[in-house]
Amino acid sequence: MRALEKLKPLSLLVLRVALGVVFMFHGYPKILGDPKSWVVAFGHMGFPAYFAYIAGVLEFFGGILLILGLFTRVTALLLAIEMGVALVKVHIPQSGLYFSSIGKYELPLALCGGAFALAAVGAGLISVDNFTFEGARKAPKKSKP
């Protein structure tokens, strides 16, 4: 099991990149594809129309930040909250909370869980966060002679 412990930095990188790519893929059409159709769709789902732009920006640029490992905890928490709201307000009410219907909301559920895990654990060693924020705090302070 010690060998697996050594893979933690790589596993967090893989998780960040996988989630980041999926979020970017889902945010792109909301802001750069056909935003008008998303505004209408969000209205039909019971959200204010401008939420389509907020979701698009959060997903697209949040995905980029996850890939880089920059502001990971905050970004991942915002994405987890967004996916949680999507689950509770849209996906589960449309399909029901039954084991047989999980295929209809498995992607937002997995994205919510993965994003929440990153928010709790952080970006890991292979990230911009580690070189800027977290790594600076962990560096030993030099004592004065």
N, C-alpha and C positions, 0 to 999 in steps of 0.2 A: 504494500500500500504506500510505502514511502516514494516509490517511483511515480505514483499518481499525484502525490503532493507536489512534486517538482513540475508537474504539468499545469498547475493552477494559473500561472501567468498566460500560458498559451491558450488554455481553455477560456479564460475571460476575454482574450483577444478574439477568439473564434466566435464566442457568444455576441460580443459587441459588433463585430463585422456582419454576422448573419442578421441580427436584429436591425442594424443600421441599413443594410441593403433593402430589407423588406419594408421598413418604414419609408425610406426614400422612394421606393417603387410605388407605394400607396399614396405618398404625398405629392408626387410629381404631377399627376393629372389634375389634382385639386387646385394647383396654382399655375402650372405651366401648360396643361393640356387643354381641357374645356371647363374652365372654372364656372361658367354660367350653368352648366348642367348639374354641377355639384351643389351650387347654391340652391337650385330648385329641389334637388334630392334631399338636402339637409332640411329644407322647409317642410317637405312631406314627412320627414321623420320627427317633426315637432321641435326642431332647433331653430334659433334665429338664423337667417340666411348667412350672416357674416361668420358664423361658426365654421363654414366650409373653408374660408380663407385661413382662419386660425388653425384648424386641423391640418390644412395643407402645409402651412409654414412650419408648424410644430413637427409634423411627420417628416417632411423633406429635409429641413435644416437640422432637426433633431437627429435624423438618421446619419447625416454627415458628422455631427458632433460625436455620436456614438462610435462611429468608425474611427475617428481620430482619437477618441478617449479624452475628449475635452469637455469639461463641465458635466461629466458623466452622471454623477449622482442626481443632480437637479434635472437634467434632461431626461434621464430614465424615469424619474419619479413623475414628471409631467406626462410622459408617454404612457406610463402605467395608469395614471389617473384617466387619461383620455380613453384608453382601451377599456378601463373599468366602466366608465360612463357609457361607452358604446355597447358593452355587454348588457348592462342593466337597462338602458333605455331603448335599445334597438334589437340586438341579436336574440337575447333570451325571450323577450316578449313575443317576437315573431315566430320563434320555433318551440318555445316551452323548455322548461328545465328538466328534460328527460334524457336518460342515457342514450336512447335511440336517436335523439335529435342533436347530439353533440357535434356531429359532422357539420352542422349549419353554423356553429360558432366556435369551432376549434381554433381557427387562426387568431381571432382577437383574444381568445383565452390564453393561448400560448404566448402571444405578444405581451399581454398584460403580465403574465407570470415571469417571463424573461426580463422584461423591463424592471419589474419590481425587484427581482434578484440583483440586477445591476445597481439599482438605487441603494440596496442594502449593503452590498459587498464592495462596490466601487469598480473602477476601471481596471485595476491590476497594475503590474509592473510595466507592461508593454503599452504605455499610453502617454499622451501629452500631460494628462493630469499628474502622473507620477513624476514627470520631470519638472513640473512647475509648482503645483500646490502640495500634493501629498509627500513627494520626495523631499521637498524643502523642509517640511516639518519633521521628517524622520532623520534628517542629517544631524550628526552630533555637533553640539555647540563647542567652539574652541574656548578653552579657559585662558584667562590672562595670567601671565607669570607674575 
